[in-house]
Amino acid sequence: KNIYIEKNKDKIVTKIKDEIYKEKNEYKPISGVIIKGIDNIKVRFSKCCNPVPGDEIVGYITRGRGVSIHRLDCTNINDLGTEGRFIEVEWDVGKKISLLSEIQIKALDRPKLLQEITSLYTSAELNATSLNLRINKEKIAIIDITLEIKETKQLVELIKKIKRLDGVIDVYRTKK
């Protein structure tokens, strides 16, 4: 046995390395989404509905751009047409990825409103990548915030806390 191993040491080491590489890379989605029956395909998250882990999702096979992931309640799904191009997908729960999601807040304009909202998402350890605040004629502040989140639960908790702030009229996740 030892003579065989010694003579074929390089081949054995190469085979072991190949098996380890195959194990690490086979069936492991890079995107955080598992596509039923397909490995190694490009995945992109639709900007129209910004799906995040925890949302119910569906995949749409695009022409030349891989699989586009949409929320199941996305209004654009109906416009995509051919049912044969939809594919079953699910979140890879073992993979923690950050995705963008947008919320809109409507509140009575008052001093420190933005400071209190900012304090809530920073204490939840969420990162805002975009924030737009405007005040309409009725003195209602409309605030759009795009946040990096790992799962919908983070967004749900943040929305609950924002709704408790003084003067908040409505808070919801936007569907562009």
Secondary structure, DSSP 8 states (H G I E B T S, - for coil): -HHHHHHTHHHHHHHHHHHHHHHHHTT--SSSEEETT--S--EEE-TTT---TTS-EEEEE-SSS-EEEEETT-TTTGGG--GGGEE-EEE-TT----EEEEEEEEEE--TTHHHHHHHHHHHTT-EEEEEEEEE-TTSEEEEEEEEEESSHHHHHHHHHHHHTSTTEEEEEE---
